[in-house]
Amino acid sequence: MSNPYESLPPDAAAPSSRVRPLGLTVIGVLCLLAGLGGLLVGAVNLIQLIFSAEIAAAVASASDSMSDAQVTMQQESQKVMRQYLVPMLIAQATMLLMSVGFVVGGVGIFTRRSWVVSWLRRVMGLTVVAELGRGILYLITQLQMMPVMERFGESMAEQTGGNSAMGQMMVIASVFGVVMWLAWAVVKIGCMIWAMGYLKRPLVREYLGLSEV
C-alpha cells in the first residue's frame, strides 16, 4: 500500500492527529466573524459612498421641514465627502478584499489547510497597513467635519433659542466618536499582531503538518 504523504511538498509533513489548538480555533472564529461582518458592513458603506449625493438629495426632497441650518450642514458635509471620495472608495474597497481574505483564512483553519499560515499572515499584515491608512483618512475627514458640526450647532441654537454651547457639545461628541473609532482600530490591530505571532508557533505548524523552518 502506497504512502498517502509521498506527494506532499518538501516543506510539509504528515498532518498530526492532535486536537486543534485553542488559539488557532479562536483565530479561525475571529477570521470568519471579521470577514463576514466586514463584507456586509463594507458593502453597505461602499454603496453609501458611491451614491452619497443621490441619498442626500433624496432625503432633502422627502423632508419639507429641514431648516436652513440642516440644509447648509448637508451641503458642507457633501463637499467634504466629495473632496475625499476617491481615497475613501479605495480604502473601503481594500477592506472588502481583506474581508474576503479573512473568510478564506477562517475556512482554511477549520479545513486544516497547510497554506493557511502564510495566507493569514499576509492578509493580516496587509490589513494592519490598510487600517492605519484608513485611520489617518478617517481622522482627516473628521477634523474637516468638526467645524461644520460646530456651525450647525450654533445655527440651530440661534433658530430654536437653545443653548449657545450646542456647537461645542456637537464637537465634543464628534471627538468622542473619533476616539472610540481609533480605540477599536487599535484593538483590531493588536488582535492581528497577536494572531500573526501565534500562527508561527510550533504547535500550529505541527497541527497543520508543516515542517519546522
Secondary structure, DSSP 4 states (H G I P E B T S, - for coil): ---TTTTS-TTB-PPP-SPPPHHHHHHHHHHHHHHHHHHHHHHHHHHHHHTHHHHHHHHHHH-S---HHHHHHHHHHHHHHHHTHHHHHHHHHHHHHHHHHHHHHHHHHHTT-TTHHHHHHHHHHHHHHHHHHHHHHHHHHHHHHHHHHHHHHHHHHHHHT--TTHHHHHHHHHHHHHHHHHHHHHHHHHHHHHHHHHTTSHHHHHHTTBPP-
